[in-house]
Amino acid sequence: MKKLEDFQQRVVDEQAELETKIKGLQSFIETSTLYLSLPLYEQKDMRDQLSTMEHYSVILIRRIRRF
């Protein structure tokens, strides 16, 4: 495997950190009673945030595959 350029390594690191955040938010949404106690607009915003994070992760993965 070739050595990544600095900017490429930053993309790889960012995607890995994002994946950790996605898993944490997903777990909170799926298992937390606190989540269920939040107002519906807050729950929707969190689901929208998760969806956007997942979409961003897909974009980063596509970029990484081209390295």
C-alpha positions as CSV (number, residue, x, y, z in Angstrom):
1,M,0.0,0.0,0.0
2,K,1.4,3.4,-0.9
3,K,2.0,6.1,1.6
4,L,-0.9,8.6,1.7
5,E,-0.4,12.3,1.2
6,D,-1.1,14.4,4.3
7,F,-4.5,15.6,3.1
8,Q,-5.5,12.0,2.2
9,Q,-4.6,10.8,5.7
10,R,-6.7,13.6,7.1
11,V,-9.7,12.4,5.1
12,V,-9.1,8.8,6.3
13,D,-8.9,10.1,9.9
14,E,-12.0,12.2,9.5
15,Q,-14.0,9.3,8.2
16,A,-12.9,7.1,11.1
17,E,-13.9,9.8,13.6
18,L,-17.2,10.4,11.9
19,E,-18.0,6.7,12.0
20,T,-17.4,6.7,15.7
21,K,-19.8,9.6,16.1
22,I,-22.4,8.0,13.8
23,K,-22.3,4.8,16.0
24,G,-22.7,6.9,19.2
25,L,-25.6,8.9,17.9
26,Q,-27.3,5.8,16.4
27,S,-27.0,4.0,19.7
28,F,-28.4,7.0,21.6
29,I,-31.4,7.2,19.2
30,E,-32.1,3.4,19.3
31,T,-31.5,2.7,23.0
32,S,-31.8,5.8,25.1
33,T,-34.9,6.6,27.1
34,L,-33.7,10.2,27.2
35,Y,-34.0,10.4,23.5
36,L,-37.7,9.4,23.8
37,S,-38.3,12.1,26.4
38,L,-37.0,14.8,24.0
39,P,-39.5,17.0,22.1
40,L,-40.4,15.5,18.7
41,Y,-38.7,18.4,16.8
42,E,-35.5,17.6,18.7
43,Q,-35.8,13.9,17.9
44,K,-36.3,14.7,14.2
45,D,-33.3,17.0,14.2
46,M,-31.2,14.2,15.6
47,R,-32.4,11.8,13.0
48,D,-31.7,14.3,10.3
49,Q,-28.3,14.9,11.8
50,L,-27.6,11.1,11.7
51,S,-28.7,10.9,8.1
52,T,-26.5,13.7,7.1
53,M,-23.5,12.3,8.9
54,E,-24.1,8.9,7.2
55,H,-24.3,10.6,3.8
56,Y,-21.1,12.5,4.5
57,S,-19.4,9.3,5.5
58,V,-20.4,7.7,2.2
59,I,-18.8,10.6,0.3
60,L,-15.6,10.3,2.3
61,I,-15.4,6.6,1.7
62,R,-15.8,7.2,-2.1
63,R,-13.0,9.7,-2.0
64,I,-10.8,7.3,0.0
65,R,-11.3,4.5,-2.5
66,R,-9.9,6.7,-5.2
67,F,-6.6,7.3,-3.3
